[in-house]
Amino acid sequence: MTIREWRLPAALILLGLIPMLAGAERLTELGGGPEVTPANARFVADPLPVVLHIVGAVVYTILGALQFVPRLRRHSWHRRAGRVLVPCGLTVAFTGLWMAVAYDLPAHDNDVLAGMRLVFGSAMAGAILLGLAAVLRRDIVLHRRWMARGYAIGLGAGTQAFTHAPYLIATGEQPDGNLRAGLVVAGWLINLAVAEWYLRRPAPVVTAAALKLS
C-alpha cells in the first residue's frame, strides 16, 4: 500500500480533527457534572442527542475516510466497515435534526441557520439511504456517489471551522445572524463541490510500474 493512497484519507481525518476535539471536550464537560452556562444549558438539560451525535461523528469521520483507500475498497473490509458507517452516519444526521428542532437556538444562531441545518441534515440522511439502496441493487457507481455526498455533508463542521476563521481573526468575535448562517452553509457547499469534483475527475491511468509497486 503506497503513501499516495493514504493522502486523501489522512487529509479527511485532519479536516475532521477540530470538530472531533471539540466533541471530546464537550463529552468530558458533560461527564464531569458541568456548571450550567448559557452556552451549555441545552446540552446539560438533554445530553442524549449531543452524545450520540459526537460519538457517531467520530466513528463516521475516521471509518469514512478509510473508505477512500483504493485497496481497502477492493477488500471485504470495505463492506464490513460500511455496515458500521451507515448506522453511524444516520445517527449523525438524525441527531442533528433532533437537536435543530428540540434545542433552543444558541445566541449566535438564527432561524435561517436552523432551517439550513434541517435541509442539510435531511440531505445527509437521504444521501446515505440512497447509497444503501444503490448497493443493495449492486449499483456500485451510484452507491459510491451518494455515499461520498453524504460524507461530504457530514464533514461540514471541519470546513466550517475554516470558513469562520477569517472573521474570528479579523474581529476576535464569533459571527452571528445571517453572516454566521452563510459561513456555515458555505462549509457544506464547499465540501459538496469538492465531492462532485472528486467523483467526476478522470480515472487515473494504472501503469505496469505502478502495479509492481502496489
C-alpha positions in Angstrom: 0.0 0.0 0.0 1.5 3.3 -1.1 1.8 6.6 0.7 -0.2 8.2 -2.1 -3.2 6.1 -1.3 -3.3 7.5 2.2 -3.1 11.2 1.3 -6.8 11.7 0.9 -8.0 9.7 4.0 -5.3 11.4 6.1 -6.4 14.8 4.9 -10.1 14.0 5.6 -9.3 12.9 9.1 -7.2 16.0 9.7 -10.2 18.1 8.4 -12.4 16.4 11.0 -9.9 16.8 13.8 -11.2 20.2 15.0 -14.8 19.1 15.5 -13.6 15.7 16.9 -11.5 17.5 19.5 -14.4 19.9 20.3 -16.7 16.9 20.6 -14.3 15.2 23.0 -14.2 18.4 25.1 -18.0 18.5 25.2 -18.2 14.9 26.3 -15.6 15.5 29.0 -17.6 18.5 30.2 -20.9 16.6 30.3 -19.3 13.7 32.1 -17.8 15.9 34.8 -21.0 17.5 36.3 -20.6 20.8 34.4 -21.5 24.2 35.7 -24.6 25.2 33.7 -24.0 28.2 31.5 -25.9 29.8 28.6 -23.6 28.0 26.2 -24.1 24.5 27.5 -27.6 24.7 29.2 -29.3 22.9 26.3 -26.8 20.0 26.4 -26.9 19.6 30.2 -30.7 19.5 30.1 -30.9 16.9 27.4 -27.5 15.3 26.7 -28.6 12.2 24.8 -28.7 13.7 21.2 -25.4 15.5 21.5 -23.6 12.5 23.0 -25.0 10.2 20.2 -24.1 12.9 17.6 -20.5 13.2 18.8 -19.8 9.5 19.1 -21.4 8.8 15.8 -19.5 11.6 14.1 -16.1 10.4 15.3 -16.6 6.9 14.0 -18.2 8.2 10.8 -15.3 10.6 10.1 -12.5 8.1 10.7 -14.0 5.0 9.1 -15.5 7.1 6.2 -12.0 8.5 5.4 -10.6 4.9 5.2 -13.3 4.0 2.6 -11.4 6.3 0.2 -8.3 4.0 0.3 -8.5 2.1 -3.1 -7.1 -1.1 -1.8 -9.5 -1.3 1.1 -12.4 -0.7 -1.3 -11.3 -3.9 -3.1 -11.3 -5.9 0.2 -14.0 -7.3 2.3 -13.1 -4.7 5.0 -14.9 -2.1 2.9 -18.2 -4.0 3.2 -17.8 -4.7 6.9 -16.9 -1.1 7.7 -19.9 0.0 5.6 -22.2 -1.9 8.0 -20.9 0.4 10.8 -20.8 3.6 8.7 -24.4 3.5 7.6 -25.9 3.5 11.1 -23.3 5.9 12.4 -23.9 8.3 9.5 -27.7 8.1 10.0 -27.2 8.7 13.7 -25.2 11.9 13.0 -27.9 13.1 10.5 -30.9 12.3 12.6 -29.5 13.6 15.9 -28.5 16.8 14.1 -32.2 17.1 13.0 -33.2 16.3 16.6 -31.0 19.0 18.1 -32.1 21.6 15.5 -35.7 21.0 16.5 -35.5 20.3 20.2 -32.8 22.7 21.4 -33.2 26.4 21.9 -31.2 28.5 19.4 -27.7 29.5 20.6 -27.0 33.2 21.0 -25.2 33.4 17.6 -27.7 31.4 15.6 -30.9 32.5 13.9 -33.9 30.9 12.2 -32.2 30.9 8.8 -29.3 28.7 10.2 -31.8 26.5 12.0 -33.6 25.9 8.7 -30.4 25.2 6.9 -29.5 22.6 9.5 -32.8 20.8 8.7 -32.1 21.0 5.0 -28.6 19.6 5.1 -29.3 17.1 7.9 -32.1 15.7 5.7 -29.9 15.8 2.7 -27.2 13.8 4.5 -29.7 11.1 5.7 -31.2 11.0 2.2 -27.8 10.5 0.5 -26.8 7.7 2.9 -30.1 5.9 2.3 -29.9 6.3 -1.4 -26.3 5.0 -1.3 -27.6 2.0 0.7 -30.4 1.3 -1.7 -27.9 1.5 -4.6 -25.5 -1.1 -3.2 -28.4 -3.4 -2.4 -29.2 -3.2 -6.2 -25.5 -3.8 -6.8 -25.2 -0.4 -8.5 -21.7 0.3 -7.2 -21.1 3.5 -9.1 -24.3 5.2 -7.8 -23.6 3.8 -4.3 -20.2 5.5 -4.3 -21.6 8.8 -5.5 -24.3 9.0 -2.8 -22.0 7.9 0.0 -19.4 10.5 -0.9 -22.0 13.2 -0.9 -23.3 12.1 2.5 -19.8 12.0 3.9 -19.1 15.5 2.4 -22.1 16.9 4.3 -21.1 15.0 7.5 -17.6 16.5 7.4 -19.1 20.0 7.1 -18.1 21.0 10.6 -14.4 20.7 9.8 -14.7 23.0 6.8 -16.9 25.4 8.7 -14.1 26.0 11.2 -12.1 27.4 8.3 -14.9 29.5 6.8 -15.3 31.1 10.2 -11.5 31.6 10.8 -11.0 34.9 8.8 -13.8 36.6 10.6 -12.6 35.4 14.0 -9.0 36.5 13.2 -10.2 39.9 12.0 -12.6 40.8 14.8 -11.9 38.4 17.6 -15.6 37.6 17.9 -18.0 34.9 16.7 -20.1 35.9 13.7 -23.8 35.8 14.3 -27.1 36.1 12.4 -27.2 35.8 8.7 -23.4 36.1 8.4 -22.9 33.0 10.6 -25.6 31.2 8.6 -23.8 32.0 5.4 -20.4 30.8 6.7 -21.9 27.5 8.0 -23.7 26.9 4.7 -20.5 27.7 2.8 -18.7 24.9 4.6 -21.3 22.4 3.4 -21.4 23.7 -0.1 -17.6 23.7 -0.4 -17.5 20.1 0.7 -20.2 19.1 -1.8 -18.4 20.9 -4.6 -15.1 19.1 -3.8 -17.0 15.8 -3.6 -18.6 16.4 -7.1 -15.1 17.2 -8.5 -13.7 14.1 -6.9 -16.4 11.9 -8.4 -16.2 13.4 -11.9 -12.4 13.6 -12.2 -10.8 11.3 -14.9 -9.9 7.9 -13.7 -6.1 7.6 -13.1 -4.1 5.6 -15.6 -2.6 2.5 -14.0 0.8 1.6 -15.4 2.7 -1.7 -15.2 5.2 0.0 -12.9 2.5 1.2 -10.6 1.1 -2.3 -10.4 4.5 -3.6 -9.4 4.8 -1.1 -6.6 1.3 -1.7 -5.2 
